Amino acid sequence: MRAGMRAYLEAVDGITTALAENRMPGVAKSAKAVGTDMIKDVSLGDVMTLPPAFLAMSLDTHQKFDALAKDAADYTTKTAALKQLGAILANCTACHAAYRLAP
């Protein structure tokens, strides 16, 4: 899970850097890296150990990254991309407020 969160953070870094440089293909690449393709190899056994609300939020976040990747590939505006990024970060904030990894 921590590796996944680190991947989210790296993607957000790539997205914000690309937005600052007006490089929508860079936004698309960074967002796609943490879209739903990222979770295709996660085992069902691992998934079944997680709370359903956590899983729903996680899937929604991956889908939001996919939507941003698609829109950026279609050269959306910076404002629209930032709104999408804001919605993604709201998911991150809500998840971190609700869940903690126990040692």
Beta strands, then each sheet from edge to edge (+ up, - down):
end
